[in-house]
Amino acid sequence: MTATLTHRRTLSDVVHDFDGRMVCLAISKDPNAKLTILLFPPGGDHPQYVAKVPTTSVAAAKVRHEAMVLASLDRGRLDPISGTIPEVEEVVEHMGWSVLVTTALPGRLMLASYHNWRHTARPLSVREDFEAARLWLTQFQHASSIGATTLAAMIEGVTAELSQRFGDDSFTGEDAQVLVTLHDRLDRQSIGRGLVHGDFWPGNLLVSDGKVSGAIDWEISRPDGPLTRDLARFAIAYSLYLDRHTRSGRRVPGHAGLRAGAWGAGLEYAIKGSGWYPDVVRDFVAEGLQRLGVDPSCAGDVILAEIACIAAEADDPEFAKNHLRLLRRLAWTEAQ
């Protein structure tokens, strides 16, 4: 295949020409989901290419955006992690929409290990996940930094987006004032800006031999964002699902201070609780902020800012609304 962003072929052409096995992965429950097709070479045990097929026009626009981001990367500058980022092989057409075909990367999804029995109950396993994310993010941010901004850039325009998305019944004047106050605090701190993955969580990280071997799904990446976003996103997403396999009201194995309950209980525990897991999260965020030249005492505000961004940007309306509710609970606690 030859890398191109024009629709010279169709998905049917790719399937017809590929003389190997194909595996179609189940689509997500997101309103604008994508179908993933793995293409295996003849006799091969590992996929050679991945085709991302949109199911809606909105999804197609995101696929196109991802293709342009990946095609425009300065891979020389991104060494030694260039090999962990998919390369565009071809953009083809299916039902009038763009389909992105990229190289496949080795490794196992961190999220798959995350949901293994008692994985998140074991301090060593969790610390290894955070360390793998830290090492990759350190190299990525060092290579992609292009200038400076303030932490307030994390939530520029978010208040207007939330007001438009949720309306007067859901987004209140009190919510807006919380974000204004947060913006003022964040505006006092400088931060590097550059390429941001945008969805840096265990579901988009492939791991091999304890290291990140692949960072996939660049469809909401930004070329010129505050570098704190990926740092905060990983800490938030990893914490959100700690109680996923525990019945409501029961203690979560491995976390004496956490009971399954309200949506976001794991993140509240990570931020306000005590124990080995909150220590891991706080150390991860504090180290990352210090490395980026930000006062580690800003960790709470950085987390709140990213929660607000997710509420404004998330595809799934209920997922977004849950983040808004979580922001209210945490911001109210911060104000006490």
SULGIWO-V879841 format. One record per residue. N is the residue number from 1. RES is the residue in one letter. PSI is psi in degrees with one decimal (NA if undefined). NEAR is the number of other C-alpha atoms within 8 Angstrom. D_LAST is the distance of its C-alpha to the last C-alpha in Angstrom with 1 decimal. Layout:
{{N;RES;PSI;NEAR;D_LAST} {N;RES;PSI;NEAR;D_LAST}}
//
This chain:
{{1;M;150.9;4;58.8} {2;T;130.0;5;58.3} {3;A;126.9;8;54.9} {4;T;150.1;8;54.8} {5;L;9.9;9;52.4} {6;T;152.9;6;55.1} {7;H;74.9;9;56.1} {8;R;-19.1;5;59.5} {9;R;172.1;8;59.3} {10;T;166.9;10;57.8} {11;L;-35.8;10;55.8} {12;S;-37.6;7;59.1} {13;D;-43.0;8;60.9} {14;V;-47.6;9;58.5} {15;V;-41.4;7;58.8} {16;H;-39.7;7;62.6} {17;D;-20.4;6;63.0} {18;F;114.8;8;60.9} {19;D;60.8;7;63.2} {20;G;-167.9;9;60.7} {21;R;155.4;8;58.3} {22;M;142.5;8;55.2} {23;V;127.3;7;52.1} {24;C;119.2;8;49.9} {25;L;149.3;8;46.3} {26;A;139.9;6;44.5} {27;I;156.9;8;42.5} {28;S;175.2;7;38.7} {29;K;3.4;5;37.2} {30;D;148.3;7;35.7} {31;P;-30.4;6;37.1} {32;N;63.6;10;38.8} {33;A;161.1;12;40.0} {34;K;145.3;11;42.5} {35;L;132.8;13;45.4} {36;T;127.1;12;46.0} {37;I;122.5;12;49.6} {38;L;131.1;14;50.5} {39;L;117.5;14;54.0} {40;F;135.4;14;55.8} {41;P;159.5;12;59.0} {42;P;124.1;7;62.2} {43;G;1.1;6;61.9} {44;G;146.8;7;58.5} {45;D;-10.7;5;55.7} {46;H;141.3;7;53.0} {47;P;149.0;11;52.3} {48;Q;-36.3;11;53.6} {49;Y;159.0;11;51.9} {50;V;130.4;13;49.0} {51;A;127.8;12;49.3} {52;K;115.5;12;46.2} {53;V;118.4;14;47.3} {54;P;154.7;15;45.1} {55;T;-6.5;10;45.2} {56;T;167.4;8;44.1} {57;S;-34.2;8;44.6} {58;V;-43.8;7;40.9} {59;A;-37.3;12;41.2} {60;A;-38.3;14;44.4} {61;A;-36.9;9;42.7} {62;K;-38.5;10;40.2} {63;V;-42.7;15;43.1} {64;R;-40.9;11;44.9} {65;H;-44.5;10;41.9} {66;E;-41.1;13;41.7} {67;A;-43.3;12;45.4} {68;M;-39.1;9;45.2} {69;V;-49.8;11;42.4} {70;L;-36.6;11;44.2} {71;A;-25.1;8;47.5} {72;S;-0.8;6;46.3} {73;L;140.2;6;44.7} {74;D;90.6;6;46.1} {75;R;-27.0;7;46.8} {76;G;-40.6;6;48.5} {77;R;-27.8;7;45.3} {78;L;-1.5;11;43.4} {79;D;142.0;9;45.6} {80;P;15.7;6;45.2} {81;I;8.0;10;42.9} {82;S;-37.0;9;45.0} {83;G;-8.2;9;46.6} {84;T;3.0;10;43.3} {85;I;128.6;10;43.0} {86;P;148.6;13;45.4} {87;E;140.1;8;48.2} {88;V;125.4;14;49.5} {89;E;-38.8;11;52.9} {90;E;148.9;12;53.5} {91;V;117.0;15;52.0} {92;V;-178.1;15;54.1} {93;E;143.2;12;54.1} {94;H;117.8;11;53.7} {95;M;33.2;4;54.0} {96;G;-0.7;5;53.4} {97;W;152.9;9;50.1} {98;S;136.4;15;49.5} {99;V;125.8;16;49.5} {100;L;127.0;14;48.3} {101;V;120.5;13;50.4} {102;T;169.0;12;49.0} {103;T;147.0;11;50.0} {104;A;146.4;10;48.6} {105;L;151.2;11;46.7} {106;P;166.2;10;47.0} {107;G;175.0;9;44.5} {108;R;139.7;9;42.5} {109;L;131.1;12;39.3} {110;M;-33.6;13;36.3} {111;L;-32.6;10;35.0} {112;A;-43.6;9;38.1} {113;S;-38.6;9;37.5} {114;Y;-41.7;9;33.8} {115;H;3.3;9;35.0} {116;N;155.0;7;37.7} {117;W;117.9;4;37.5} {118;R;19.4;9;34.7} {119;H;-47.4;11;34.4} {120;T;-0.8;11;30.6} {121;A;-10.7;9;30.9} {122;R;116.6;9;32.8} {123;P;-41.0;9;31.0} {124;L;-44.5;6;34.2} {125;S;-43.5;9;34.5} {126;V;-43.2;11;30.9} {127;R;-35.8;9;31.2} {128;E;-39.1;9;34.4} {129;D;-47.4;10;32.9} {130;F;-35.9;10;30.2} {131;E;-39.6;8;32.8} {132;A;-44.2;11;35.2} {133;A;-41.4;10;32.6} {134;R;-45.5;10;31.7} {135;L;-44.7;9;35.3} {136;W;-45.1;11;36.2} {137;L;-36.5;10;33.3} {138;T;-47.3;9;34.0} {139;Q;-41.4;10;37.6} {140;F;-47.1;10;36.8} {141;Q;-34.8;11;34.4} {142;H;-39.5;7;36.7} {143;A;-27.5;9;39.6} {144;S;-6.8;10;37.9} {145;S;132.9;11;36.0} {146;I;-0.2;8;37.7} {147;G;-157.4;7;35.6} {148;A;156.5;8;32.2} {149;T;-163.2;10;29.4} {150;T;161.0;13;25.7} {151;L;-25.1;14;22.8} {152;A;-20.3;12;22.2} {153;A;-19.9;10;25.4} {154;M;-32.4;12;23.6} {155;I;22.0;12;22.3} {156;E;124.6;7;25.1} {157;G;-5.3;6;26.2} {158;V;-38.8;10;23.7} {159;T;-45.4;10;22.2} {160;A;-39.4;7;25.8} {161;E;-41.8;9;26.7} {162;L;-40.6;12;23.9} {163;S;-41.3;11;24.8} {164;Q;-37.2;7;28.5} {165;R;-42.2;7;28.0} {166;F;-16.7;9;25.9} {167;G;176.8;9;26.9} {168;D;-30.0;7;25.3} {169;D;-25.1;6;24.9} {170;S;-34.9;6;22.7} {171;F;114.6;11;21.1} {172;T;172.4;9;19.4} {173;G;-33.4;6;18.6} {174;E;-39.1;6;14.9} {175;D;-45.0;9;15.6} {176;A;-40.2;10;17.8} {177;Q;-37.1;8;15.3} {178;V;-43.4;9;12.8} {179;L;-33.4;9;16.0} {180;V;-45.5;8;17.2} {181;T;-42.4;8;14.2} {182;L;-43.4;10;14.5} {183;H;-42.7;10;18.2} {184;D;-40.1;9;18.0} {185;R;-43.1;9;16.2} {186;L;-28.3;13;18.7} {187;D;-10.5;11;21.6} {188;R;-8.7;8;21.5} {189;Q;133.1;11;22.8} {190;S;153.7;11;26.3} {191;I;151.3;14;27.4} {192;G;150.3;13;30.7} {193;R;156.7;13;31.9} {194;G;-157.9;15;34.6} {195;L;128.0;13;35.6} {196;V;130.0;13;32.7} {197;H;-47.7;10;33.6} {198;G;-25.3;11;30.9} {199;D;53.6;11;30.9} {200;F;90.4;11;30.8} {201;W;168.1;10;30.2} {202;P;-25.6;12;32.4} {203;G;-11.1;8;34.4} {204;N;13.6;13;35.8} {205;L;127.2;15;36.6} {206;L;139.5;15;40.0} {207;V;138.4;14;40.3} {208;S;129.9;10;43.6} {209;D;38.7;4;44.1} {210;G;4.8;8;40.4} {211;K;155.2;10;40.1} {212;V;116.8;13;39.1} {213;S;-9.0;13;42.5} {214;G;134.2;14;41.4} {215;A;111.9;11;38.6} {216;I;175.3;9;39.5} {217;D;77.6;8;38.4} {218;W;25.7;11;37.9} {219;E;-16.2;8;37.9} {220;I;21.6;11;34.5} {221;S;157.1;12;34.9} {222;R;138.9;10;34.6} {223;P;-15.3;8;36.9} {224;D;59.8;9;34.6} {225;G;168.8;12;30.9} {226;P;131.6;15;28.1} {227;L;-11.9;15;28.9} {228;T;-16.6;12;25.3} {229;R;-45.8;12;25.6} {230;D;-36.6;13;27.9} {231;L;-50.6;12;25.9} {232;A;-39.0;12;22.7} {233;R;-41.6;14;24.8} {234;F;-45.6;11;26.4} {235;A;-40.7;11;23.3} {236;I;-52.2;11;21.9} {237;A;-39.1;10;25.2} {238;Y;-35.3;10;26.2} {239;S;-28.2;10;23.1} {240;L;-29.0;12;23.3} {241;Y;15.4;9;26.5} {242;L;-32.4;10;26.1} {243;D;14.3;13;26.3} {244;R;-36.9;6;29.0} {245;H;19.9;5;31.8} {246;T;136.1;9;30.1} {247;R;146.6;7;30.2} {248;S;133.2;7;27.1} {249;G;-15.3;7;25.7} {250;R;156.3;8;27.6} {251;R;140.5;11;26.6} {252;V;124.3;12;27.1} {253;P;133.1;7;30.0} {254;G;-6.8;8;29.2} {255;H;90.1;10;25.4} {256;A;-28.2;8;24.7} {257;G;11.1;9;21.0} {258;L;127.7;10;21.5} {259;R;141.0;11;22.8} {260;A;138.3;15;24.2} {261;G;-119.9;8;22.5} {262;A;147.5;5;20.5} {263;W;130.0;7;21.4} {264;G;7.5;10;19.5} {265;A;-36.4;13;18.8} {266;G;-38.0;13;20.6} {267;L;-39.2;10;18.4} {268;E;-39.9;10;15.1} {269;Y;-42.4;12;17.0} {270;A;-35.5;14;18.1} {271;I;-41.7;10;14.8} {272;K;-15.1;7;12.8} {273;G;-176.5;9;15.9} {274;S;151.7;10;18.6} {275;G;-179.5;9;22.3} {276;W;-36.8;7;24.9} {277;Y;-50.3;10;23.8} {278;P;-35.0;13;20.2} {279;D;-41.8;10;22.1} {280;V;-47.1;10;24.6} {281;V;-46.7;11;22.3} {282;R;-41.8;11;20.3} {283;D;-40.1;8;23.6} {284;F;-48.1;11;25.1} {285;V;-44.0;13;22.5} {286;A;-43.6;11;22.3} {287;E;-41.3;9;26.1} {288;G;-42.8;11;26.5} {289;L;-43.8;13;24.3} {290;Q;-40.5;10;26.1} {291;R;-33.1;7;29.4} {292;L;4.0;10;28.7} {293;G;22.5;8;27.9} {294;V;141.7;11;24.1} {295;D;121.6;8;21.6} {296;P;-20.8;10;20.4} {297;S;-11.3;6;16.9} {298;C;1.6;9;16.8} {299;A;-45.3;11;17.1} {300;G;-42.2;8;13.7} {301;D;-36.8;9;14.4} {302;V;-40.8;12;18.0} {303;I;-45.6;11;17.3} {304;L;-40.6;11;15.2} {305;A;-42.0;11;18.1} {306;E;-34.9;13;20.7} {307;I;-42.8;13;19.1} {308;A;-40.0;13;19.4} {309;C;-42.4;11;22.9} {310;I;-41.5;10;23.9} {311;A;-33.7;14;22.8} {312;A;-30.9;11;25.0} {313;E;-24.1;7;27.9} {314;A;139.1;9;28.5} {315;D;-47.5;9;31.9} {316;D;120.6;8;31.0} {317;P;-40.1;7;29.2} {318;E;-38.8;6;27.6} {319;F;-42.8;10;26.4} {320;A;-44.6;14;24.9} {321;K;-37.4;9;23.3} {322;N;-35.8;11;21.7} {323;H;-35.7;12;20.1} {324;L;-43.3;11;18.7} {325;R;-41.0;8;17.3} {326;L;-40.2;11;15.9} {327;L;-42.4;11;14.4} {328;R;-45.5;9;12.6} {329;R;-45.5;8;11.2} {330;L;-41.2;10;10.2} {331;A;-37.5;10;8.9} {332;W;-40.5;8;6.7} {333;T;-42.3;7;5.4} {334;E;-31.8;6;5.6} {335;A;-15.6;5;3.8} {336;Q;NA;4;0.0}}
//
